[in-house]
Amino acid sequence: MPQSTFEAASRNTGFLNAVAAVYSADGECNEAEDFLNRSLNADRAASRQPAVNTRLQLADIWVREGNYSKARQAYREIITRNQNSAEAWRGYITALHGEQDDRNVLSEMERMPAPVHAQLEKEANFLILLAGAHSELRHGRKQSSYCNRRGHSTSHKTKHRPQSSMYNLPGRS
């Protein structure tokens, strides 16, 4: 792409977010983060609220990098503005679990709006994360009930870390 075309396109937040997604998919989180920050700055410079999708994408990168505290704060800000954002709740709970703050995982699940709770409980990886939180706090019966919702058995020892990159938390075993 010619430099002048790239510079013109770089003023478009959609373009910046798309480039960030490509870098993120390639595992180049620093570059992705740079493009997302440029997108957020472009929104602010145009006196617009930063786009929620951009903020979610950035927080997801922080989770992948193991920067759970920063991710948690970003997700929490999104939830404050939109209690019904399943994506923000998923990320928020994941970040809390990544910080090994499983007590808050469970207490925040109680605050989660019922429709969001119902939606997330349909996701096997999310249920595995919750079972892991219960397990960390030694709530064995509750862990079993989360696993049984998806037809999983807790009769054998397995790691409870989900396979999806959103739930694959570095630094946790």
C-alpha positions, -999 to +999 in steps of 0.1 A: +000+000+000+014+034-009+025+055+021+000+083+012-029+058+010-019+043+043-017+077+060-051+086+047-066+053+058-050+057+092-073+085+100-102+060+098-109+042+131-124+013+112-092+008+093-071+011+124-092-015+142-090-039+112-052-036+111-051-042+149-072-073+144-048-087+118-018-080+141-037-095+171-045-127+151-008-130+142+001-127+179+017-093+176-001-078+205+021-047+209+014-036+173-023-043+177-023-023+209-006+006+191-032+007+164-061+004+189-047+033+209-044+053+177-081+045+170-091+057+205-071+089+201-087+096+168-121+092+184-111+116+212-096+141+188-129+141+169-148+147+202-164+112+200-167+087+227-142+059+221-160+030+204-169+002+227-157-024+202-123-008+201-121-008+239-132-044+241-106-054+215-079-036+235-090-052+268-090-086+251-053-080+241-045-071+277-060-104+288-039-123+262-008-105+275-016-114+311-023-077+320-054-087+339-056-056+361-057-032+331-081-055+313-104-057+344-106-019+347-114-015+310-141-042+311-155-027+343-158+008+326-177-008+297-201-026+321-207+006+340-220+022+308-238-009+295-248-036+321-260-058+293-227-063+274-221-100+275-187-095+259-177-071+286-190-094+314-172-124+298-139-104+297-144-090+332-150-123+348-121-138+328-097-110+340-108-115+376-101-152+373-067-144+357-059-122+387-068-152+409-096-132+424-121-160+424-141-147+453-149-116+432-156-139+402-184-155+422-197-123+438-197-104+404-216-134+389-244-125+414-245-089+401-246-099+365-280-092+348-300-124+343-302-122+305-264-119+303-259-147+329-282-169+308-263-162+276-229-168+291-240-200+308-246-215+273-208-212+266-189-243+276-157-224+281-173-199+304-188-227+325-154-243+327-140-210+339-167-207+366-161-243+377-124-235+380-132-205+402-154-227+424-127-253+425-101-227+435-123-218+464-132-255+471-168-252+463-170-288+449-207-292+447-212-259+427-183-269+404-201-302+397-234-283+389-216-260+364-199-289+347-231-309+346-249-281+328-229-289+298-228-327+303-193-327+317-184-351+344-163-341+374-156-377+383-120-375+369-093-350+375-087-327+346-073-292+343-102-267+343-085-242+321-106-235+289-091-240+255-102-208+239-076-180+237-100-157+256-099-181+285-064-194+281-048-175+309-010-173+310+005-177+344-023-199+357-021-236+359 
